[in-house]
Amino acid sequence: MFNVFADLSRQRQNDYCSKIKRTFIRKEAKIGGQVFGNINKNMRREFFCLDKNTWIWHEEWTDTFGKRQIVTTRYSVRPEGIIKAHNNQHYQKVGKEEAVNLIHAASVYLKRVQAEVY
């Protein structure tokens, strides 16, 4: 009987930790979205570090026809280079200029997040 309660308590702790992590990622993502410049009022942009090797850039906007557009780019940093995938499509290697831009954006992001969140 005691193990059932211990498992429930552990699950609650895990749920609570997950909730806190999501809250911090949302704060970081909002700051990261500002790294690339101003955001129009009809737009949502997020940029954040998901884990030690994964960066996410997410944008949503309404196009000129009033249709909602969504693009999510997932960057994976690997020993052989950086690869990316748009909207869960196939990964492709990032060119040198884009890699330099990503590294610069990540650096600015990390400095701002450290100063504004932590």
Buried (B, 14 or more C-beta within 10 A) or exposed (E): EEEEEEEEEEEEEEEEEEEEEEEBBEBBBBBBBBBBEEBEEEEBBBBBBEEEEEBBBBBBBEEEEEEEEEEBBBBBBEEEEBBBBEEEEEBEEBEEEEBEEBEEBBEBBEEBBEEEEE
